[in-house]
């Protein structure tokens, strides 16, 4: 990507609503975090695990926190 393309992209992003900008920023942050698995391995594992069957329920999480 050259500088002109980058400036065009930045200009387009500035035109989005704050909510849309936040959504894109969150997406880019997650993509960045996936590239650096040394930062937070447990979070990366959870991000990569898209199967809801493996996700802890809120009740299980509350029980863990109360221990």
One Martini backbone bead per residue (centre of mass of N, CA, C, O) as a GRO file, in nm:
protein
   67
    1UNK     BB    1   0.096   0.037   0.025
    2UNK     BB    2   0.063   0.354  -0.038
    3UNK     BB    3   0.033   0.674   0.067
    4UNK     BB    4  -0.226   0.743  -0.094
    5UNK     BB    5  -0.394   0.502   0.001
    6UNK     BB    6  -0.376   0.564   0.301
    7UNK     BB    7  -0.510   0.846   0.290
    8UNK     BB    8  -0.777   0.746   0.169
    9UNK     BB    9  -0.851   0.558   0.400
   10UNK     BB   10  -0.849   0.766   0.628
   11UNK     BB   11  -1.068   0.945   0.505
   12UNK     BB   12  -1.292   0.731   0.506
   13UNK     BB   13  -1.289   0.674   0.814
   14UNK     BB   14  -1.368   0.968   0.905
   15UNK     BB   15  -1.671   0.939   0.777
   16UNK     BB   16  -1.746   0.770   0.991
   17UNK     BB   17  -1.886   0.668   1.248
   18UNK     BB   18  -1.804   0.606   1.564
   19UNK     BB   19  -1.911   0.318   1.567
   20UNK     BB   20  -1.765   0.221   1.310
   21UNK     BB   21  -1.481   0.287   1.409
   22UNK     BB   22  -1.488   0.099   1.656
   23UNK     BB   23  -1.528  -0.163   1.501
   24UNK     BB   24  -1.268  -0.148   1.333
   25UNK     BB   25  -1.072  -0.119   1.569
   26UNK     BB   26  -1.138  -0.392   1.698
   27UNK     BB   27  -1.062  -0.567   1.461
   28UNK     BB   28  -0.765  -0.472   1.437
   29UNK     BB   29  -0.680  -0.551   1.722
   30UNK     BB   30  -0.733  -0.855   1.695
   31UNK     BB   31  -0.542  -0.901   1.458
   32UNK     BB   32  -0.290  -0.804   1.607
   33UNK     BB   33  -0.303  -1.008   1.845
   34UNK     BB   34  -0.279  -1.269   1.672
   35UNK     BB   35   0.023  -1.210   1.581
   36UNK     BB   36   0.083  -1.187   1.912
   37UNK     BB   37   0.098  -1.466   2.115
   38UNK     BB   38   0.275  -1.351   2.367
   39UNK     BB   39   0.086  -1.160   2.516
   40UNK     BB   40  -0.213  -1.349   2.529
   41UNK     BB   41  -0.275  -1.671   2.513
   42UNK     BB   42  -0.564  -1.706   2.633
   43UNK     BB   43  -0.706  -1.503   2.447
   44UNK     BB   44  -0.626  -1.630   2.179
   45UNK     BB   45  -0.769  -1.895   2.226
   46UNK     BB   46  -1.055  -1.769   2.248
   47UNK     BB   47  -1.066  -1.628   1.975
   48UNK     BB   48  -1.021  -1.898   1.804
   49UNK     BB   49  -1.275  -2.006   1.963
   50UNK     BB   50  -1.587  -2.045   1.784
   51UNK     BB   51  -1.711  -2.255   1.987
   52UNK     BB   52  -1.971  -2.230   2.210
   53UNK     BB   53  -1.929  -2.506   2.363
   54UNK     BB   54  -1.641  -2.387   2.493
   55UNK     BB   55  -1.790  -2.182   2.649
   56UNK     BB   56  -1.845  -2.030   2.927
   57UNK     BB   57  -2.064  -1.968   3.147
   58UNK     BB   58  -2.181  -1.737   3.359
   59UNK     BB   59  -2.214  -1.924   3.600
   60UNK     BB   60  -1.927  -2.043   3.599
   61UNK     BB   61  -1.784  -1.773   3.627
   62UNK     BB   62  -1.905  -1.689   3.899
   63UNK     BB   63  -1.798  -1.930   4.059
   64UNK     BB   64  -1.497  -1.872   4.012
   65UNK     BB   65  -1.499  -1.579   4.138
   66UNK     BB   66  -1.600  -1.676   4.434
   67UNK     BB   67  -1.331  -1.852   4.513
   0.00000   0.00000   0.00000
